[in-house]
Amino acid sequence: MVIFRLFCVALVVFASSCMRNSSETWEDVKTAGRYMGRGMDAMWGKDYESRMLTSDEEFIGPYDEEFIPLKDGDLRRSLAMDQPLAQPKGIPGQKGIPALSDFYLPPDSLQAVFRPVHFETDEHTVRERNELQSLMEMAAYLKKNPKTFLVVEGHTDERASASYNVALGMRRSNFVRSFLVKQGVDPNRIYTVSHGKEKPIAMGHSPEQWKLNRRSEFKIYQP
């Protein structure tokens, strides 16, 4: 059984190498070689089983020779597949939480901080580097001003059904909220809503105008 598994690993590496460049192929070969070496060691009784650690001092790793960093594409896919965070504990309009009607567009002095971010068709993750940087700057402001509440609004373009676009808009606003929380912002001060395709800012029907409508916008409340 062990020999059969090693043969399968070698076969997969050989097949994938035909579609990759030389440096990627070499990394695949090295990785496969390490696993094959471990498999042979296991046949002769060498123990690679994990064990329970009882203190931080017992932790060793990852070994440099076995650590392969994620590529940018892997990171994007990982972020896109993250499960959404739980909604805030407080309900707007109750127990000291501002009602949604109390939130307002950022004043001129803060519009550079709370700039809208945009999405590709049918996507709910922000991809443009400058817009990701904008979200990081927004997170920094919210951490420095911990009494600020935020509403993230999700919007879509006019295509597809109303129900589909409401769901897509919510995924977009939840992605932004998750991103900000991962930067250290208090999750209980960020609320999300979806307007779907009901509040376009560009009224035309061209791809350029659709892109303007695929966005998340922000409203704030500062006591």
Buried (B, 14 or more C-beta within 10 A) or exposed (E): EEEEEBEEBBEEBEEEBEEEEEEEBEEBBEBBEEBBEEBEEEEEEEEEEEEEEEEEEEEEEEEEEEEEEEEEEEEEEEBEEEEEBEBBEBEBEEEEBBEEEBBEEBEEEBEEBBBBBBBEEEBBBBEEEEBBEBBEBBBBBBBEEEEBBBBBBBBBBBBBEEEBBBBBBBBBBBBBBBBBBEBEBBBBBBBBBBBBBEEBEBEEEEEEBBBBBBBBBBBBBEE
